[in-house]
Amino acid sequence: MNIEEQIIQDYSNPKLDVVQIDGLVVLKIIKQCKEYLPDLVPGQLLGLDIGTSLEVSNCFPFPNPRDQEDENSESIAEYQLEMMRYLRDVNIDSNTVGWYTPTYLNSFFNESVIETQYNYQATINQKCVVIVYDPIKTSQGTLSLKCYRLTQSFMELFKEHPFSRERLDQANLHFNDIFEQIPIKIHNSQLINALLYEFDGASDNLSTNFDRLNISNTIYLEKVVEGMTECLESLNQELNKVYTTQRHIQTQKNNYIQQKTLEGKKVDEEELASMIKPANPPSKLTSLLLTNQINNYCDQIHSFSGNSLTKLSLLKELKK
């Protein structure tokens, strides 16, 4: 098999096992997101698609909408093409492998992210991913960097619009079937590893930092609970919309049956089905995304609480 056939085979194979990110790219994402805060400005990921792995070797941010007079999608697309052209001129990887976006408390499950990710996977490469960086959780001492892409089943379902509840029910779509999380592997070159080893050996004094045992910082947990409460309220509103729609349909159905009964005519099932269709039915996709976000908040609470219990156990042993 020659190189061209191998490239075609890798491109057509949707399987993706791991995303390998250079350590310099991670530092760039953190730095760029910090510079634009409190605005959440996404960016482009560049690299290579090799077999069942994706290598991210470079990135650059999109222009900040607050600083741009022209905020349409065409100007952003022209900016991306121009940046990749400049990178290609200096012999840097310019192949698009996805995009990254900062978020607060991992609250990124929305239709805008789905549409953007679908365009990447459908038009560029089905292995394109989105990397989500959470600066709030990172400030707590844990690097929050996660990688996602849309599942193949949801990609097939997303091709056909609109999203009716009947189609989603027939597909038997679960809230965990929208995104799939891809493992991330951070990779450093041998020169960087040698430099880190030299810095590590240059430090002779051993200093103990007890800040990691701080158990009084509950601001992060409060924000997560607040976000989950808002999602629960939004989900309750969506359920009320569904209940109102079903009640309206049932009222129309009863009125139609009563009218036909008074006229002494037989009820036509096809005519009845065509009459009781609601004009603006609630979207089931919104409910699935809210459920997915609530599940994500629960995972964050479980992780944060587990770390707090560990700190309490260590503090208890230190006091003995």
GIHU-V186422 format. One line per field, one symbol per residue. phi: phi as a letter, one per 20 degrees, with the letter a starting at -180 (. if undefined). Layout:
BEGIN
phi: ???
END
This chain:
BEGIN
phi: .efffffffffeeffcebdedfgffffffffffffegefddfbddcrcdcmeccdddaabefffgfedfddffffffffffffffffffdmdgcefcqbcbfbdllecebfffffffffffeddbfefccddddfffffeocfdccccbffffffffffddeeefffffffleefeeedcedfdceccffffffffffffffeeeddddeffefdeedffffffffffffffffffffffffffffffffffffffffffffemdefeffffffeefffcffefffffffffffffffffffffffffffffffffffff
END
